[in-house]
Each structure stands twice: as structure tokens, then as C-alpha cells.
């Protein structure tokens, strides 16, 4: 509730209290020698009927203002916010290197060039999660200038990202990812990839959705010289 709304609420209650005081003063004033008792009784009856109504109206207006401002405690229970982040990663492919995607090593004669294990899917997913939570990117937390991460398993990056999200009261609602490569075929490997990613993030399998596309022979990806991934991650917070 902002200061302006608070001021309006205070003025409303001050007016109600002032009205009550004026009515009390009115009925407490000395009456005429004769017939005063009946008049005072009428005012007292009016006061007893009107003041509860005014208090009820004032309280209802107060609650409405608090609810509109989003600061009424009852209106906040169960409320959540949804945030979305996007991630992208690309790696060159070279002969004789292991191809690791989604935490799974695939049989192939080429693999990504990278400081860590070059898991393009895990890297894009990590960026999407960090971006949705406003926590920077993968390079901020795992710089390629740090020898500590040389050849590291990229699932460790996801586990760390998950911890950061938990510390900020974020929960992973859904992950939608597409990996772009000419070869190999990724569809048969998706079930195990989903298991590995879900385990690293501590979520159920139904929150991880994977797709694969080729680049129709266009540019470096189409020529089999690179692999890329796009990820959209949805978080909720309370």
C-alpha cells in the first residue's frame, strides 16, 4: 500500500471518528427544562443505529483499498508470480571429441569445442533459468577463464542454478528446449536426456520437454560444423 492510499484510508477513518464525536457532543448538550429527555433519547437511538453502519462501511472501503493495492494479507495467500527466461548456446564441432547433449554422451564421430564438456543443451538451459530469475548468465557463474571448470560436467551447472533458484524462492514450472543439429538423430535419446536433466534440477519428468531440428543444410550447423540449442524456462515464485 503506497503512502497516498494510506493517507486516504487514515482520512476516511478520521472522518468517521469525527462524525461520531460530533454526534456524541450533540446528544450530550444540555436540553430544555421540559421535553429534553425525549429529544436526547431520540438522538441516542439514532447514534446507536448509525455509528455501527458507518464503521461497517468504512471497514469495507478500507479492505477494498487494501485489496486493490495488493497489500491485503488475505489476498496474498496462495498468490504467485510467473517469470520466463530464454537461453541460447552454440558450439563448434570437431572430429574425435565426445558429443555430450543433455548430460548424455552420444555415439558420434564429432563433439563440441568448449571449456567444459560443451553440453549445448545444458548450457542453454542454465542460461534460461538464470535469466528468468534475474541472476545473470552461465558465464557469470562459471567463467571459461577459470581452470576449475575445465572439462566439467555441465549438469553441475544446472545443480548450482537450481540451488540459486531455491534460495530466491523460485520453482521450475516448465522447460521447453530445441536442439539444432544435422546429425545424429536425437529423438531416441530424449527419454534418458530428460531423466538426467530432471534429476539435476530436482523436478519431475513432465516439466522437461525436448525437441530436435535440423538446419536443412544451411550455414555451419547445416554443414555439420556446429550444434546449437534454444531453451525457454518458466519459473514461479511466492
N, C-alpha and C positions, 0 to 999 in steps of 0.2 A: 504494500500500500504506500503510495507516494505521499509527500508532505501536503500536497494540495487536497487530496482526498481525505487525509486525516484531519485537516483544518475544517473541511466541510462537515465531517462527522461530529467534531467537537462543537461546532457552532449549532448543529442540529440539537444535540443533547443540552447545550446551554440554553437554547430557546425553550425546550420542553421544561427544564428546571425553572427557568424564569417565569414561565406561564403558571407553573404550579405555585410558586411563591406569591405571585400577584393575586391568584385566586384565594390563597390562604389569607393574605392580608385583607382582602375584600370581605371575606366572611368573618374575620376577626375584628373588624372595625366596630366601634360602639354603635348600637342601633337606637332607634327611637324608644321612648319610655314604654310605649304600648305597641303591641303588634310586632316588636323586633324579633321575638323568639321564633315566630313562624317564618319570617323572612330569612333568618340565619339558618334555619333548618332546611329551607329550600336550597340555599347556596351550598350547604354541606352535602346534600343529596346529589346536586349537580357535580360537585367536586369529586365525590366518591365514584361517580359513573364515568366522568370524562377523563380523569387522570390515568386510570389503567389503560383506557383506549389509546390515549396519546403515547403512553410508554410502549404499548404494543406496536403502534405504527412506527415510532422512532426506532425500535429494535429491529423491525423488519427492514426498514430503509438502511439501517446500519449493516445488516447482513448482506443485503443486495449489493451495497457498495463494496464490501469486502470480497464478495464472490466475483464481481466484475473486475476487480483489481487483481484477482488470482491469489490473494493472500489469506483467504479464509482457510483455516486449518482443515476443516472438513472437506473442502473442495480439492485439497491437495492429496488426500489419501488415495492411493492407487493410481495417481496420475503419472504419466511417463512421457519422456521426450524421445523422439527418433532422430538419429543423425546418420548421414550417408557419406562414405568416402570412396574414392576411386584410386586404383593403383595400376601402374604400368611398368613393365620391365622388358628388356631385350638383351640378349647375349649373342655374341658371335659363336659359331660352331667350328670346332677344329677336329681333325682326324685323331683318333686314338685316345680321346678323353671320355670319361664316363658321362652318360646322359642321365641326369637326375631331375625328375619332374614330380612335384608334389610329394617329396620325401621318398620317392621310389626310383631305384636305378633300373633303367630300361635297357634291354639288349639292342645296341645300335653302334655303328662304327664311328660316330661323331659325338662330341659333347661340348658343353658351353665353356667359354673362357670367362673366368671370374675369380675374384679374390677368395670367395668362399667356395662352396660346391657348385655355385652357378645355377641353383634351382630357380628358374624364372618364375614359376607359379608361386612358390613360397615367398619370393621377394615382392612380387606384385601384391600378393595378399597381405603381407606385412605392411606395405605402404598404404593400402586401402584402410586397414584397421587403424593405423596410427593417424591417418588423415581424418577419418571420421571422428576420432576423439580429440583432434587438435593437438596431437602430441609429436608433431614433426614428421620425419620420414626415416626410412631404414638407414640412410647414410648418416643421420644424426646420431643414432644409437649404435650403429655397427659400421664405423668408417672403414673404407678399404685401405686406409693408411695404417691401421692397427694390425700388427702381426698376429694378435690374439685370434683374429677371425680368419686367418689364412687356412683355406680348405675346410672351414667349419660347416657342420651340418645345419642347413638353413631352417630346419624345424626348431632349432634352439632359438632362432629369431622370433618365431611365432609364439613359442612358450613365453619369451620375455614380453612380447607385445600383449599377450593375454594377461600377464601379471600387471602390466601398466594399466590396462583397461579395468581390471578388477579394483585396483587402487583408486581409480576415478569413478567407481560405481557404474561402469558401463557393462552391458551384457550384449553378446553377439546374437543377433536375431537371424541373419541370413548372409550367405556369401554366394555370389554368382560370378563365375570365372570362365574365361575362354582362353585357351592356349592356341597360338597360331604357329603351325609348322607344317612342312610338306611331308616329312617322314620323321618317325614311324607313326603308325596308327595308334592313337591314344585311347580310343573308346574301350578296348578290352582291359585296360589298366586302371580305368577310373574307379572301380569299386575299392581297390586297395589304396589308391591315392586319397580317396575320401576318408577312408579309415585312418590313414596316417595324419591327415590334416585335422580331422575331428579330434583325434587323441591329443595332438599338440595343443589345440585350442581349448580342450575340455568341453566340447559341445557334442550334441547328437549328430548322427549322420545326415538327418534330414535338413540340417542347416547349411550343408555344403553342396553346392550344385556346380558341376563341371561340364564344359563343352570344349570341342576341338574344331578348328577350322584350318584350311589350307589358305595360301595366298595366291592360288591359281597361277603359280609360276612367275609371279610378279616380284620384282626387286630382290633384295638379299634373302629374305625369307623364302620367296618362291624358288630361288636357286639353291636352297638348302644350305645357305651360308649363315643363317641366323634363326633364332627362335624368340618368340615374344609372348607376352600374356597380358590380358586386361582383367581387372577384378573390380567388382563393386561390392562393398561391405556395408551392411546396415546394422547399426547399434541402437540400443535403447538405454535410457538412464532414468534413475529415480531420485 
